[in-house]
């Protein structure tokens, strides 16, 4: 069994079932979340090019700061607008 580590400050272990990965990204809306670390946008620019090239729809989002979790309203927006999310972690 694999362990999925949650980088938030949860004090107790929460069991979460993994969602099945889609067989293709073609036609899906993929959210790209820039966590506001340096050069994360550069990484996401390249990912966006590749996703558009395979027929995915792309929406871009940005956190106010990398030092805190994304605000609840931003997380809700992403969850309601996207089927898949990629988060940029770059320096």
Buried (B, 14 or more C-beta within 10 A) or exposed (E): EEEEEEEEEEEEEEEEEEEEEEEEBEEBBBBBBBBBBEEBBEBBEEBBEEBEEEEBBBBEBBBEEBEEEBEEEBBEBBEEEBBBBBBBEEE
